[in-house]
């Protein structure tokens, strides 16, 4: 499970086995046993949330929006071109 980066104690990552067929580009975020998943395209959106409060989700959305090209680059380096 490649970790893309860490930010304020949050771990941004994806799994090496992201389904068959593979799901579209996304990122998982985890901290203190809580996690969420964000789709990157066509716009950054929450795929699921398992415990983050609204304030944390807003902060995480901004981080993912600001770094989604980096996230997609790492995804493509790992899996090959996704879009």
N, C-alpha and C positions, 0 to 999 in steps of 0.2 A: 504494500500500500504506500505508494510514493507521497511523501509530504512535499507540498509545493512551497509553502512558507508558513511561518508562525507570526502572529500579530496579537499583542497584548494577552498572551496566554492561550489564544485560540490556535488550533491546528487546522490548516487548510490542506485537504488531501483528496485523493480519489483511490478507488480500489483497482488492483490490477485486473480483476475479473469484473467488468462492468456490464455483464449480461450478454446474452447471445440471442438475437443480435444485440450489439453494443448500444447502450443508451446514448442519447445526444450528449454533447459536452456539458459537464456539470462539475460542481465541487461540493465536497462534504466538509463541514466545519464541526469541530468537537472541542469541548472544554468541560472539565470536571464531570465527565460521564454524560453530558448533554450533547445532542447533536442535531444538525440540520443539513439540508441539501438544497443547493441553489442551481437552477438552470441558468446558463449564460446567454443563450440566444432564443428568440429574437431580442429579448430584453432580459435583464437579470430579474429573476423571480424565485420565490420560495417554492421548492418542490415538496418539502415536508419540514416540520419542526417538531422536535421531541423534547421541549422543555425550556427553550430560550424565551425570555420575556420580550415584550414589544420593543423596548428600548435597545436591547441587545440585537434583535433582528434588524432594526433600522441601521445600527452601526455596521453590522455584518453586510447588509445589502450595499452600503456605500463602499466598504472595503472591496467586495467582489466586483462592483461596477468599476472601481478605479483600477483594479488589477486583472480584469477578465482577459485581456490580451495575453498577459503573462501566464495565467491559468491555462488558456487555450494552447499556448505555445508548448508548455510542459506536457499537456495532454497529448498533443500531436507528436511530440518527441517520443512519448511512451507507446502510443497506439498507432501512430500514423495519422495522416490528415483525416479530420472528422467532418469537415463541411465541404 
